[in-house]
Amino acid sequence: MAKLQDLDNMTKAYGCHNTGAFNGLGIFFLGSFMGIATGLLLAPRGGQETRTKIKQKALDVLDKSRDKMGNVMDKAKDKVEQTSEKTSQVAEVAKQAVSDLKEQQPKMNSKYSR
């Protein structure tokens, strides 16, 4: 159980934890659609004018969504690059440690074989 807690702490430290369905993009979409619906219901317009307004609002929401998704993708790419760099650094340290141990092994063997 302790290992699961450690894993959970590590994912939170690197910003990989689950933020829930209604955080971030979920809230954005919900608020956008609620605003559009409220505006359409309260605005006295004719059919064609209302359809044009709906289309324009939908296109606006789509553009904002694409922008938001682009930002999310950029942040995800940055996280992947950071993780890759950290992994490379850890691998390099591990390789150096193994190399150091291999160099010390003959010395240790001769020291303790006497």
LOPA-146473 format. One record per residue: x, y, z of N, C-alpha, C in turn; residue number from 1. Coordinates in pm, whole numbers, plus 50000, padded with zeros to 5 digits. Atoms other than C-alpha are relative to their C-alpha. Last residue first. Layout:
% residues N
     nu     nv     nw    cau    cav    caw     cu     cv     cw  vokol
      X      Y      Z      X      Y      Z      X      Y      Z    NUM
...
END
This chain:
% residues 114
     nu     nv     nw    cau    cav    caw     cu     cv     cw  vokol
  49875  50016  49923  54397  48883  50172  49978  49931  50129    114
  49948  50134  50024  54088  48830  49956  50128  49973  50079    113
  50061  50099  49912  53906  49131  50101  50053  49858  49980    112
  49994  49954  49861  54128  49402  49954  49949  49893  50096    111
  49862  50018  49955  54184  49218  49626  50014  50041  50147    110
  49968  50142  49999  53810  49180  49568  50141  49977  50055    109
  50068  50060  49885  53739  49540  49670  50034  49853  50012    108
  49935  49949  49880  53998  49675  49427  49942  49936  50126    107
  49870  50067  49986  53866  49452  49148  50076  50046  50125    106
  50012  50143  49969  53509  49572  49221  50136  49930  50009    105
  49964  50026  49861  53589  49945  49236  50001  49851  50033    104
  49861  49960  49978  53594  49996  48859  50047  49964  50141    103
  49917  50096  50075  53273  49798  48813  50148  50031  50020    102
  49999  50126  49926  53110  50003  49090  50086  49895  49930    101
  49917  49982  49881  53212  50329  48921  50009  49871  50081    100
  49861  49993  50044  53071  50211  48589  50095  50013  50118     99
  49962  50137  50037  52745  50111  48754  50146  49996  49957     98
  49989  50076  49876  52723  50452  48922  50042  49856  49972     97
  49876  49960  49935  52800  50629  48593  50020  49922  50129     96
  49888  50056  50078  52528  50434  48415  50134  50032  50066     95
  49999  50144  49974  52280  50519  48693  50116  49933  49925     94
  49948  50018  49864  52369  50889  48674  50010  49852  50033     93
  49858  49967  50003  52321  50883  48297  50065  49982  50137     92
  49932  50111  50068  51988  50704  48328  50150  50024  49997     91
  49999  50112  49906  51869  50961  48583  50074  49882  49940     90
  49907  49965  49893  51968  51245  48351  50013  49886  50101     89
  49864  50008  50055  51798  51083  48054  50104  50029  50108     88
  49972  50142  50016  51482  51031  48257  50141  49979  49947     87
  49974  50053  49865  51488  51395  48366  50035  49852  49993     86
  49872  49947  49954  51524  51508  48004  50036  49944  50137     85
  49896  50067  50079  51242  51280  47890  50139  50046  50045     84
  49989  50136  49948  51020  51404  48171  50110  49924  49928     83
  49940  49991  49867  51086  51765  48076  50023  49861  50058     82
  49859  49963  50017  51019  51691  47708  50072  50007  50135     81
  49933  50117  50056  50696  51508  47790  50149  50029  49984     80
  49987  50099  49893  50586  51793  48018  50074  49876  49950     79
  49897  49951  49908  50657  52049  47743  50025  49899  50113     78
  49870  50020  50066  50459  51841  47493  50114  50046  50090     77
  49972  50144  49996  50166  51827  47737  50135  49970  49935     76
  49958  50033  49864  50180  52204  47788  50035  49852  50012     75
  49868  49940  49978  50173  52260  47412  50053  49967  50139     74
  49903  50083  50073  49884  52015  47374  50142  50054  50019     73
  49986  50125  49925  49685  52195  47645  50104  49911  49934     72
  49924  49970  49878  49750  52530  47478  50024  49874  50082     71
  49862  49974  50042  49637  52391  47142  50089  50030  50119     70
  49940  50131  50025  49327  52249  47310  50144  50015  49954     69
  49978  50062  49870  49243  52593  47450  50069  49865  49983     68
  49891  49927  49934  49288  52754  47109  50036  49935  50133     67
  49875  50034  50071  49079  52484  46944  50119  50070  50063     66
  49966  50137  49962  48808  52527  47208  50130  49957  49933     65
  49946  49995  49864  48807  52902  47160  50045  49862  50046     64
  49870  49932  50006  48764  52857  46785  50067  50005  50138     63
  49907  50091  50066  48487  52601  46836  50140  50061  49992     62
  49965  50101  49900  48310  52829  47085  50101  49902  49941     61
  49918  49934  49898  48321  53113  46833  50047  49900  50105     60
  49867  49981  50059  48196  52884  46556  50095  50068  50098     59
  49938  50133  50007  47905  52774  46776  50141  50010  49942     58
  49958  50035  49864  47826  53137  46856  50070  49864  50002     57
  49887  49916  49963  47822  53225  46487  50052  49966  50139     56
  49885  50042  50078  47600  52930  46398  50124  50080  50040     55
  49956  50130  49947  47359  53005  46680  50126  49954  49928     54
  49936  49972  49870  47340  53372  46573  50053  49870  50062     53
  49872  49935  50029  47271  53274  46213  50077  50025  50129     52
  49912  50104  50056  47002  53031  46328  50139  50057  49969     51
  49961  50088  49890  46848  53303  46548  50095  49892  49952     50
  49906  49925  49920  46844  53553  46260  50053  49915  50117     49
  49875  49991  50075  46681  53300  46034  50108  50072  50080     48
  49939  50130  50023  46415  53214  46292  50135  50007  49930     47
  50068  50086  50096  46334  53568  46410  50079  49871  49977     46
  49955  49987  50139  46480  53720  46723  49916  49909  49912     45
  50112  50010  50094  46370  53785  47082  50046  50027  49856     44
  49993  49901  50108  46680  53709  47290  49882  49982  49904     43
  50043  49868  49954  46623  53534  47623  49997  50105  49890     42
  50133  50007  49942  46635  53175  47502  49946  50138  50038     41
  50098  50030  50105  46928  53234  47270  49857  49999  50054     40
  50011  49887  50093  47138  53406  47534  49895  49978  49893     39
  50069  49891  49930  47065  53139  47793  49980  50120  49908     38
  50141  50037  49984  47158  52861  47551  49921  50112  50067     37
  50065  49995  50131  47481  53031  47447  49852  49972  50013     36
  50010  49859  50041  47584  53097  47806  49930  50015  49866     35
  50105  49940  49917  47507  52740  47910  49980  50147  49962     34
  50130  50043  50050  47707  52610  47614  49884  50056  50083     33
  50025  49946  50134  48010  52815  47701  49861  49964  49951     32
  50032  49858  49990  47992  52739  48073  49969  50063  49865     31
  50128  49988  49932  47974  52364  48013  49958  50147  50009     30
  50107  50037  50094  48255  52376  47759  49862  50018  50063     29
  50001  49905  50111  48489  52570  47990  49884  49970  49904     28
  50064  49877  49950  48398  52362  48295  49988  50102  49887     27
  50140  50032  49972  48482  52042  48108  49922  50122  50046     26
  50078  49994  50123  48801  52193  47963  49852  49971  50024     25
  49935  49967  50126  48953  52262  48303  49905  50011  49883     24
  49898  49896  49989  48775  52085  48584  50054  50030  49862     23
  50055  49866  50014  48447  51900  48550  50099  50111  50031     22
  50066  49977  50129  48577  51552  48473  49955  50144  49982     21
  50144  50017  50004  48826  51534  48755  49940  50043  49868     20
  50065  49881  49944  49177  51669  48813  49849  49991  49995     19
  50131  49983  50062  49358  51338  48770  49929  50118  50066     18
  50116  50056  49931  49720  51367  48881  49870  50034  49928     17
  50065  50102  50083  50005  51420  48636  49874  49945  50065     16
  50118  49943  50063  50138  51749  48777  49924  49902  49912     15
  49971  49966  50139  50488  51614  48843  49878  50052  49926     14
  49884  49911  50003  50446  51624  49221  50034  50044  49858     13
  50045  49866  49962  50097  51476  49192  50114  50100  49993     12
  50079  49948  50111  50230  51179  48998  49948  50139  50031     11
  49913  49964  50112  50505  51129  49256  49920  50058  49884     10
  49928  49876  49966  50263  51143  49549  50090  50046  49887      9
  50098  49892  50004  50036  50884  49385  50067  50134  50031      8
  50029  49975  50141  50333  50657  49321  49903  50116  49985      7
  49882  49935  50057  50445  50688  49683  49977  50037  49854      6
  50001  49863  49948  50092  50611  49801  50119  50078  49944      5
  50105  49929  50073  50083  50303  49577  49993  50146  50044      4
  49948  49973  50134  50420  50194  49719  49896  50073  49915      3
  49911  49885  49994  50290  50232  50073  50053  50036  49863      2
  50082  49881  50000  50000  50000  50000  50087  50127  50000      1
END
